[in-house]
Amino acid sequence: MMGILGNQFIFSRERKRFGRQCLFSDRNELLLAVHPSGRHRMQYVLRNPRDNNSQRSKQMALSTVVTENVTLDQHGMYHYEGGWNVKEVNIMDEESTMRYRKKVERDDAWGVEVAHLLRDCMTMSSQNNAINIYKEFFADLDEDLGSGIRMKITTRANNMFHDLWFPQRHLSMCDWMPNNPKQFLTTFNNRPSNPSNQATEFPEWGNENALYLWDINDPIRPVAYYDTNEIVALAKLCPKDENFMVGGLHSGKVCLWNTSELGQAKAMCPLEAAHREVTSALCWVHSKSNTEFYSGSLDGSIKYWDTRDMKMSLQDLLLEPYPKDIQKRADSHGVTVLEFEYTIPVRYVMGSDMGCVFLGNRKGATPSETIHSHFQLFAGPIRSIVRNPFFVKNFLLVADWRWRIWSEEIKNCPSTLYFYKRNQLTCGAWSTGRCSLFVIGDESGTLDFWDLLMSHRIPIATVKFKQSITHVSFHPHGHLLTLFEREISRGKLLEQREEEIKLKKRTSKLSEVEDLRSSEKPPQHVIKYDHKSPEQFVKYIEEDGELRKAIIEFTESIDYVAYKRSKRVSHIERTIFELEPESEDPVPKSA
């Protein structure tokens, strides 16, 4: 301000423009803008079109303007902190965050993830610049205009990959390459009745036990093959180092391949160190050398291996529900599934052929310390145990005729969701792109896609195949989030409420006992009742509250037993010798 009155400049802005998002642009800054003259525009006269002959046109002049050079400077935003999803890292401790940051940057996949993150950020910035996210569009349209519009979910097959051998072998599982999402591995494990009748169009691609590596764009010829002299039950690629692949054989042995070299396995355990039955489960675990894995068999044993020395396993364990220091094979369950999550390097999950889920501890020295809990969730063998990629403490369990979504954070009621089908289920998998989407396959060849955000009762899409589904696996790339946090918090609140009720009951009983003790006084005189008199006996019962309550409970229990007996239906099983012979002309019974 200058002087008493001074010069003022008041800048006003509309309220609706407050809080608008930043609009980024790659254009140069506006340097010069020449607006049309209003005075000259008023002198403009419209005339009808006509011909005008002239021998002399107006003189035109050319003028150029050389502007000064403008220096441009680019500024970026450096996201230094944020996104800490590790509970062990203290974001206020600079040394702790620096140590964890160096650990992440040493990972081979860190550069690829940063490139994907930058691409996603640029896509979101472009979308924010293209539309005003604070403006309401189509607000003037009728509410019932889009009620009949519904997106129809459809599926289609891109390619079909056939086995190279005739007759075609049984496909047991598929596994995507960790660093190359365009390639996947197929494992075949059927035992041919007559090996001499097996034939192939490509004899140079291994024998009848070969595993094939395919490219998703070429269903005619595989990219590579891996061979062995014994039938392979299943094979697993190392998630952290795709150069290593382990396999379980029908004889109970485990072997190792180097994916960069074709042909036979590079290492195989001896028969005396192998399982007694077929190797039915494999899983890689977290280690600095990426060479350690678990193997399980139907004989009930779990072995811990190091690929650098396959002559003997590092640790042996029997899958017992109540493990003791001296284990018995007769008390153990057969192992069908092993699951390990790299973000939880201490625990791993095991599924048995009797429908039990076991939680294991890698740091345990004794069997009781290694297997610290188990849950009986199914009546048949567990086919699949798959963690949700976004909520790793939630599992998808598939067995017999049912699938469950199970959370290891809830102790008393581990099952969050539960569903069953008429046909036996064989496999299941979570989507890597949408956390609420998963797929279930059954023995009739039906593939059901479930989305928990859209429906809890029916699948959103169903695909029918001629053969039974043996294994499903989603592509590694994907994007999105669901209701597991809500369900887990609900379960925790119920457990907390149950503990509060139990504590309240205990404290109330203690307070009642204390009140009775404090109110007890020496009786001045004792009233004697004549039990032969009905009136005095009824009066005695009315004054004794505990006796009256016991009589009521006894009467209710008698009524409940009588009700159950009235609803009981007896079934008599007869042998084939006790069945009545059917007549030649059976007479239909009237309804």
ABEGO torsion letter per residue (X at the ends): XBEAAEBBBBBBBBAAABGBBBBBBABBBBABBBBBBAAAAAABBBBBBBBBBBABBBBBBBBBBBBBBBBBBBBBBBBABEGBABAABBAABAAAAAAAAAAAAABAAAAAAAAAAAAAAAAAAAAAAABBAABBBGAABBAAAAAABBBBBBBBBABBBBBABOBBBBBABBBBBAABAABBBBBBABBBABAAABBBABAABEBAABBBBBBAABAABBABBBBBABBBABBBBBAABAABBBBBBAAGBBBBBBAABBEBBABBBBAAABBABBBABBBBBBBAAGABBBBBBAAGBBBBBBAABAABBABBBBBBABBBABBBAAABBBBABBBBBAABAABBBBBBAAGBBBBBBAABABAAAABABBBBABABBBABBBBBAABAABBBBBBEABBBBBBAABAABABABBBBBABBBABBBBBAABAABBBBBBAAGBBBBBBAAABAABBABBBBBABBBABBBBBABBABBBAAAAAAAAAAAAAAAAAAAAAAAAAAAAAAAAAAAAABBBBABBBBBBAABAAAAAAAAAABAAAAAAAAAAAAAAAAAAAAAAABBBBBBBBAAABBBBBABBBBBBX
